Amino acid sequence: MSDVTIFHNPACGTSRNVLALIREAGIEPNVVLYLKTPPSRDELHALTAKMGVPVRAILRRKGTPYDELGLGDPGKTDAELIDAILAHPILIERPIVVTPKGARICRPVDTVRELLPDA
């Protein structure tokens, strides 16, 4: 099993490009198709902790029910934001890559290079 994981949406060009860069580095990552197999509440907490960011930082706005759900309200708690993500996994910004070097949202695409082993 690979020690590199990508939370991937194959419909997203950025996500496809990040996956290609990982593979070009000679790594076959664990690909999590998060729209089909969303992370659990505990996994989301662990992921944001590893990234060192608040839950709000992994929310995607474009093409999601973000506005409809009022997720821009600063009064929303992490628990409420995670409830929304669990109900609508499309709210997860992509792609998120996790390696032994850390975890990040890899936008722009070249950000993934910082997480890959040195050549």
Rosetta blueprint (number, residue, H / E / L):
1 M L
2 S L
3 D L
4 V L
5 T E
6 I E
7 F E
8 H E
9 N L
10 P L
11 A L
12 C L
13 G H
14 T H
15 S H
16 R H
17 N H
18 V H
19 L H
20 A H
21 L H
22 I H
23 R H
24 E H
25 A L
26 G L
27 I L
28 E L
29 P L
30 N E
31 V E
32 V E
33 L E
34 Y L
35 L L
36 K L
37 T L
38 P L
39 P L
40 S L
41 R H
42 D H
43 E H
44 L H
45 H H
46 A H
47 L H
48 T H
49 A H
50 K H
51 M H
52 G L
53 V L
54 P L
55 V H
56 R H
57 A H
58 I H
59 L E
60 R L
61 R L
62 K L
63 G L
64 T L
65 P L
66 Y L
67 D L
68 E L
69 L L
70 G L
71 L L
72 G L
73 D L
74 P L
75 G L
76 K L
77 T L
78 D H
79 A H
80 E H
81 L H
82 I H
83 D H
84 A H
85 I H
86 L H
87 A H
88 H L
89 P H
90 I H
91 L H
92 I E
93 E L
94 R L
95 P L
96 I E
97 V E
98 V E
99 T E
100 P L
101 K L
102 G E
103 A E
104 R E
105 I E
106 C L
107 R L
108 P L
109 V H
110 D H
111 T H
112 V H
113 R H
114 E H
115 L H
116 L L
117 P L
118 D L
119 A L
